[in-house]
Amino acid sequence: MAFVLHEFGVDRQPDAPHVLREGRERWRRRQIAALVRDAPDEAVRVLRDLGYAVADPTDGPVQAKAGKLQAW
């Protein structure tokens, strides 16, 4: 949709770009949350690389869900 608005100058409401940016951010945050649930080990690695202190759960590390990560 952003492509159509930008490239072709389609008529739109004045706040359309703002609304699209907010929607894209919400979608990306939902995607991040889903990916963290499916690959918590990778989330921990990235957070530690960024300098965060991340403790393993008391039951031990949660394994990645290979089936979710490999699904089409």
C-alpha angles and dihedrals in degrees: 000000000000089000092055092048094047103037100037101029093230114189110266145158113278092246095050096107091050092048091049092050091050091048092049091051092050091049093048092049090051089049091050091051091050092048092049090053090050097042109023091157090062092047090053091049093051094045091050090049087055090053100260120141107232121184123205116243115264089252091055133260118329112239123232117258100241092184091059093044093050098042121113 
